[in-house]
Amino acid sequence: MVGCTELQPVGTKPFLHIGDLKILDLTYLENDGAVFSSFSGMRWFLVAVTAVMILACTYWLFRNRKHSKFLTLCLTLIIAGGNRKSD
């Protein structure tokens, strides 16, 4: 969280420079979509898709929970990841 508070006001901050050689700069960017900003600005679409997938996994989990412990574990982890709320 230090990076957010330090970088957000300035945008880019020099990090690793040797003389005039700029090796690494830190830049603050916000991603309001999915991976690589795909579906940017379509937050409610992403929320709806996540909700449908959680419901489908929950249904499948309760319907087929006696078949495979590994499948039960996988679906539980998918549901837990889908319920994660980011900042």
C-alpha positions, 0 to 999 in steps of 0.5 A: 500500500506504500506504493499507492500512497507514494506513487498516486500523486506523482504518477512516475518515480525514479527507482533505479538510475545509475548516472544517466542510465535509467534502468527502472522507474516505478509508475502508478496505473489503475486497471478498472477492467479485467486482465490487461484492461479488457472490458474496461469500464464494464464493471457491472458486466464483470460482476454479473459474469462472476455472480453467474459463475459462483452460482453455477459452481455452487450448484455443481458443488452441492449436486456432485459433492460425493463424486470427487474430493478434488473437484469439491476442493477446486470448486470451493477455491473458485468460489472463494476467489470469485468472492474476493473484493478488491479495493 
